[in-house]
Amino acid sequence: MSKTTLYLPVDLQQALRAEARRSGASQAELVRQALVTFLRGRDRPLPKSIGIVAGGTLSGRDVKKWIRATWGDHI
């Protein structure tokens, strides 16, 4: 695990401290849980490779067809 410093507004820090006391969990654990929950619902970025075009709709199965259509059969 690595250490990270967060700058929180005073009211958010007070609410975090109070929740940690109520729940018996550390502030760090509460922040980790909140981040996991938040990030779980986020889309992961598409890899930047030849298999992805600007629209992000090209699958690995379609790469050869896309290359031929874009650059022709001479490659």
ABEGO torsion letter per residue (X at the ends): XBBBBBBBBAAAAAAAAAAAAAAGBBAAAAAAAAAAAAAAABBBBBBBBAABBAAGABBAAAAAAAAAAAAEAAX
